[in-house]
Amino acid sequence: MVLKYLPSIKSPADVRALRVDELPALAAEIRHVICEQIMKSGGHFAPNLGVVELTLALHYVFDFSHDRLLFDVGHQCYPHKLITGRYDLLPKLRQRGGMGGFPDPRESDYDLFMVGHAGTAISTAVGMARGDMLSGEALAEDNPDGRRVVALIGDASIVNGVAMEGLNNAGTLDRQLLVVLNDNGMSIAKPQGAVAGYFDRMRVNRTYRGMKDTAKEIVAKMPGGGWIGEMYHRAGEAIKDLVASDSWFEKFGLLTVGPIDGHDLPSLVDTLIVVKNYNKPVVLHAHTIKGKGFDFSEVDATTFHSPKPFTVNGCQVELKSSGRSFTTAYADAMTRIMEEDERVVAATAAMPSGTGISKVLEKFPDRSWDTGICESHAMDMMAGMAKTGARAFFAVYSTFVQRAFDQAFQEVALQGLPLRLCLDRAGLVGGDGAVHHGFCDISILRVFPDAALLAAMDEPSLNAAIDFMRLYDTGLSAVRYPRDDVSERLLEVDCPPFELGKARALVQHDQPDVAVLAYGTMAISALEANDELSDEYCVDVYDARFAKPVDEDLIENLISRGVPIITIEDHSVVGGFGTCVLEAANRRGLDSSNITRLGLPEQWIYQGARGEQLAEAGIDVPGIARTIRQVVANTKHQHKVDVETATVARVLHR
């Protein structure tokens, strides 16, 4: 495709300079470049294809250099970025120095929040609306040049509990606020729950079928200025197809417009012109197709939600293949234990494919659930199941588990219930960047009495961890593993069962120069670092297995023998596994001065290849080897100083 419009779009002002009938051509170009780029690099695909027209219409009607635009589920922001001066950053999508996959205020003033989680936009929009009222900057009858506030929410995040709380408060505003519901009939996967069913019915009712044909007639009957309350009474039967009189949102005190066709640019522009100045909260319900414009993603939006690089060969799409992932290994492990134990049940919160639960859902539909985007509910639901005696497993991304921290505290740990958490995407996640890093699951879960916190370094250890958790009934348990392929290094080596609070020795010497206690996949990296150093030093390597309880006997043994310890984790050093080791030494009254902690620093690590991120944190193989050399050198130097000091003391004593 020859690009006529997009290369010249440097800001939304350039979009507004186009005629409305030119916008569909710009939309086609945006879809084309998104397709071309994600085929090369991977990224969020179907969500962005579905929101192209909606994004263009919003920027055509509003001026978001002045007005406020808040994104929910920020993975639908690519079209927005392409028309706000970041087209040149697209070739390095989700890479260092390129366009991030989520809104990011570091990139542009058009991005107000860095957004990677769901359900937040309505609440932050209400906050900005109230803040502008206090500062006198809000749109009002006596301030027609004031700021408008728009929240764009989609991918079924409207069912999130925080979104409901935001709606409840939005209805109390006495000013303009527009909530645009991008209703594509999908979440990350198929949407779940009664609210999703309500929207299904809305999409097929008489209102939507008649809306597209009557939109222009409606607008024609409306006087300029767009005050809906007055127009509702003036426009007669035509306007009743636009304003839903028995809308679910109306119960929150919000006027509802639609549903309308989210791909009909002229109608979208006309409707937004109508609602932009209404001085009460409004919901614009737009029906879109997730994956619009690409046949494969329209048919299978779940697979193409965020695919790896792919090629199109005639009637087939070939996704870039890689090794066996931890997610796949977990899916097989859960399938195995559900076959072995009828008490095992499983759930996820809108991430069936991302966590591997999709395989379980297909095979055990009566014992597994996708609750939709509601981690808090899922945690509580599984707590309820655990209370009945079920062996409940909740598969959730590490970055999302903190959304259910209160439930893990109140309904799980406080009750002494044996709920099992399976934390996918733990640690650094690559292209998704800071919004999705699983950097704090250890620190937030280790506060609970009787919690058992595990990490898997490969597939055999993941299987062993799942087996341990299935029978651990003392309290909450969790196993973490990264968004990565499983290592085959120890595939032919027997993997011993997990024993509470005991590490596994991978390499041992009679008189080691240093001992590395590595948590999770960092044990594989430590082994690789040892490969480089085996001719220089004697390095003991342990798969720590547990952050809580840590192997205190091992720690005491090493310290009492004068062996320096290096802890390594793909987690924040604050409150992480290394901190657990320090505290264990303190509990036993041991000298912890020779314990060195490696982990994620107290700074944000942004998008890029996972290897680049590990290197930035100093926990890639070269970084680990470098630290081992430094620790051994420092220890030998200190030993020399100690010997010299002791010699001088003896001489002086004589």
C-alpha positions, 0 to 999 in steps of 0.5 A, spaced: 500 500 500 502 506 498 501 511 504 498 517 502 496 520 509 499 517 515 506 519 514 504 527 514 500 526 520 504 529 525 499 531 530 491 530 531 491 537 528 493 534 521 487 529 522 482 534 523 485 538 517 482 532 513 475 532 510 471 526 514 470 522 507 478 522 507 478 519 514 476 511 512 483 512 507 487 514 513 484 508 517 486 503 512 493 506 512 493 505 520 491 498 519 496 496 514 502 499 518 500 495 524 499 489 520 506 490 517 509 491 523 506 486 528 507 481 523 515 482 524 515 484 531 509 481 534 505 485 539 497 487 540 494 486 534 486 485 534 485 490 539 488 495 535 485 493 529 478 494 532 479 501 535 482 505 529 475 508 527 473 510 534 480 513 535 480 517 529 473 520 530 475 522 537 481 525 535 477 529 530 472 531 534 476 533 541 482 536 541 486 532 546 492 537 547 487 541 551 482 536 553 483 529 557 483 522 554 484 516 559 485 509 556 483 503 559 486 496 557 492 500 554 493 495 549 488 498 544 493 505 543 497 504 537 492 508 532 492 513 538 500 513 538 500 513 530 496 520 529 500 523 535 507 524 533 509 517 534 509 514 527 517 514 526 517 510 532 513 504 530 519 500 526 521 499 533 515 497 536 516 494 544 523 495 543 528 500 546 528 506 543 521 505 540 514 505 541 511 502 547 505 497 547 502 501 552 500 509 553 506 512 556 507 519 558 514 519 557 513 518 550 508 524 549 503 529 553 497 525 549 498 519 554 496 521 561 497 515 564 501 509 563 496 504 563 497 496 563 491 494 567 484 494 566 478 498 569 482 504 571 480 509 566 473 511 569 476 512 576 482 516 573 477 520 569 472 522 574 479 524 578 481 529 572 474 531 571 473 533 579 480 536 579 479 541 573 473 543 576 477 545 582 482 549 578 476 552 574 479 549 567 473 544 566 468 545 561 462 549 563 456 553 560 460 559 563 467 556 560 466 554 553 473 553 552 474 549 558 477 542 558 473 536 556 474 529 559 473 522 555 475 515 558 475 510 552 474 503 555 474 496 552 476 489 551 470 487 557 474 491 562 467 494 564 466 488 568 472 490 572 470 491 579 474 498 579 470 500 573 463 499 576 466 503 582 468 509 577 461 508 574 458 509 581 462 515 582 461 518 575 454 519 576 455 524 581 458 529 577 455 535 575 459 536 569 461 533 562 464 526 562 464 522 556 465 514 557 466 511 550 465 503 551 469 500 545 464 493 545 467 488 541 464 482 544 471 480 547 475 480 552 482 478 552 478 471 550 471 470 550 468 475 555 464 472 561 459 473 566 452 476 566 454 483 564 457 480 558 450 477 556 447 483 557 451 487 552 450 481 547 443 482 547 444 490 546 448 488 540 442 485 536 436 489 539 432 493 534 436 499 537 442 497 534 440 495 527 436 501 526 441 506 528 446 506 522 441 508 518 438 513 522 444 516 525 445 522 519 437 523 520 438 524 527 443 529 527 440 533 522 434 534 526 439 536 532 440 544 532 448 546 533 451 546 540 449 538 541 445 539 548 442 532 548 437 533 554 434 539 550 435 535 543 431 528 546 425 532 547 426 536 540 428 530 535 422 525 536 422 518 535 428 518 531 432 520 537 429 515 541 434 510 537 440 514 539 438 515 547 437 508 550 431 509 555 432 503 559 440 502 559 444 499 564 448 505 565 442 509 566 442 506 573 449 509 575 446 516 573 449 516 566 445 518 560 447 512 554 447 513 547 447 507 542 449 502 541 452 505 534 457 502 529 464 503 531 466 503 524 462 508 521 466 514 521 461 519 519 456 517 524 461 516 529 463 523 528 456 526 528 455 523 534 461 525 538 459 532 535 452 531 539 455 529 545 461 532 546 458 538 550 453 535 554 454 537 561 452 531 564 456 524 564 454 520 558 456 513 556 457 512 548 456 505 547 460 503 540 460 496 537 466 494 534 469 488 531 476 486 534 481 484 529 477 488 524 480 488 517 484 482 517 480 476 516 484 471 520 483 476 527 476 477 525 475 470 526 480 468 531 481 474 535 483 470 541 489 467 538 491 474 534 490 478 541 497 479 542 501 474 537 508 473 536 511 475 529 507 471 523 507 470 516 501 469 511 501 464 506 495 464 502 489 461 506 494 460 512 497 464 518 504 461 521 506 464 527 513 464 529 515 458 533 519 457 539 521 452 544 516 449 549 513 455 554 512 455 561 505 456 560 504 450 556 508 446 561 503 448 566 497 447 562 500 440 562 501 439 569 494 442 571 491 437 566 495 431 569 493 433 576 486 434 575 486 427 571 489 424 578 485 428 583 477 430 582 478 435 588 482 439 584 479 445 581 482 451 576 480 458 575 483 464 571 481 471 570 480 473 563 487 469 561 485 462 559 490 462 553 495 466 557 496 462 563 494 455 559 487 454 563 484 454 556 486 447 555 483 445 562 477 449 560 476 444 554 477 438 558 474 439 565 469 444 563 465 443 570 471 444 574 474 450 571 472 457 570 474 463 566 471 469 571 473 475 566 477 481 568 476 480 575 482 478 579 479 480 586 472 476 585 476 470 582 481 470 588 474 470 593 471 465 589 476 460 589 477 461 597 470 459 597 471 453 593 477 451 598 472 452 604 468 447 601 474 442 601 476 443 593 483 443 592 483 450 588 488 453 583 488 460 581 492 461 575 494 469 574 499 473 571 504 476 577 503 483 575 495 482 576 495 478 583 496 484 587 489 486 584 487 481 589 491 482 595 486 484 599 482 478 598 488 474 599 489 477 606 482 477 608 479 471 605 485 466 604 490 467 609 486 470 615 482 464 614 488 459 613 485 456 607 490 452 602 489 456 596 494 455 590 496 461 586 500 459 579 504 466 577 505 466 570 509 472 567 513 472 573 519 477 573 521 481 567 516 480 561 520 483 555 516 488 550 510 489 555 515 493 559 514 496 566 506 495 566 507 488 566 513 486 570 512 481 575 516 484 580 513 484 587 509 478 588 514 475 593 514 481 597 506 482 598 505 474 599 511 473 604 507 477 609 502 472 610 503 466 616 504 459 613 504 461 606 509 457 602 512 461 596 515 456 591 519 458 584 520 453 578 527 453 574 524 448 569 519 443 567 520 438 571 521 442 577 514 446 575 511 439 575 514 437 582 512 444 585 505 443 583 505 436 586 507 439 592 502 445 592 496 440 591 498 437 598 500 443 601 493 444 606 497 449 611 495 455 608 496 459 601 501 457 596 504 460 590 509 458 584 512 463 580 515 462 573 517 467 567 514 468 560 519 464 557 521 457 554 523 452 559 530 450 559 532 442 557 539 443 561 536 438 566 531 434 563 534 428 563 536 429 571 532 426 576 528 432 579 527 430 587 520 432 590 519 439 593 520 439 601 518 445 605 523 450 606 529 445 603 533 447 597 536 443 591 543 442 590 545 443 583 553 444 584 557 442 590 564 442 592 568 441 599 571 447 599 567 452 595 569 459 593 562 462 593 555 459 593 549 462 589 542 461 591 538 462 585 530 463 585 527 460 579 530 460 572 535 464 575 538 457 577 539 455 570 543 462 569 547 461 575 549 454 572 551 457 565 555 462 569 558 457 573 560 454 566 564 460 564 568 460 571 569 453 573 576 453 571 577 459 575 573 458 581 569 453 585 562 455 585 556 452 589 549 453 585 543 451 589 536 451 586 533 455 592 526 453 591 522 456 596 523 464 598 518 462 604 520 458 608 527 459 606 532 453 607 535 456 614 539 450 615 543 451 608 544 458 610 547 457 617 551 452 614 554 456 609 555 462 613 559 458 619 564 455 614 565 462 611 562 461 604 560 468 601 553 467 599 550 470 592 542 470 592 539 471 585 532 473 583 528 475 577 524 480 582 525 486 586 531 486 591 526 490 596 522 484 600 524 479 595 528 472 596 534 475 598 531 479 603 528 473 606 535 470 606 538 476 610 532 475 615 533 468 616 541 469 617 538 475 622 533 470 626 539 465 627 544 471 629 549 470 623 553 475 620 550 477 614 555 481 611 558 476 606 551 476 603 550 479 596 543 480 593 542 480 585 535 482 583 531 488 580 533 495 582 529 500 585 528 503 578 523 502 572 525 497 567 522 499 560 520 495 554 525 491 550 527 484 549 527 480 556 535 479 555 536 486 555 532 487 561 536 482 565 542 485 563 540 492 565 538 489 572 545 485 572 542 478 572 543 475 565 549 470 565 555 475 564 552 479 570 552 473 574 559 471 572 561 478 573 558 478 580 561 472 582 568 474 580 567 480 584 565 477 590 570 472 590 576 477 589 573 481 595 573 475 599 580 473 598 582 481 599 578 481 606 581 474 608 588 477 606 587 483 610 584 479 616 590 475 616 595 481 616 591 484 622 591 478 626 599 477 624 600 484 627 596 483 633 600 477 635 607 481 634 604 486 638 602 481 643 609 478 644 
